[in-house]
């Protein structure tokens, strides 16, 4: 019984190693890692662009006590409404 358990553990370990190697190969072959790097770069550039253009200050100027920012379209809409005035999605 102990020999079977040891063989099973070794086989599972080898299968895990083969899976990880095959995953890396296919990610390299289909350029998934490269595309992910590009997407992260785009995300960082957009975040920096938003920060330098002063979007938070301009948004604060458009808000008053009765408005809030929609989490989907980032446009101000009335707090009392459950649906955004601009995009039409449910806010809460």
Buried (B, 14 or more C-beta within 10 A) or exposed (E): EEEEEEEEEEEEEEEEEEEEEEEEEEBEEEEEEEEEEEEEEEEEEEEEEEEEEEEEEEEEEEEEEEBBBBEEBEBBBEEEEEEBEEEEEEBE
